[in-house]
Amino acid sequence: MPKRLTKREMDDEVYKLWFGRLCTFGLKQAKKMMFEAYKILREKENERKKKNERKS
């Protein structure tokens, strides 16, 4: 089971991913990739919150 990241660790990981994609694909493609990944993460977080609310 993976550990949860702190806010700082999460920011560092996003920073690394962003510049990795930016250097490889260019600004426009990097923005698209990061936005899509962000949307997926938000959806998963919302699903997790809903499950926790139902259990309570």
Buried (B, 14 or more C-beta within 10 A) or exposed (E): EEEEEEEEEEEEEBEEBBEEBBEEEEEEEBBEBBEEEEEEEEEEEEEEEEEEEEEE
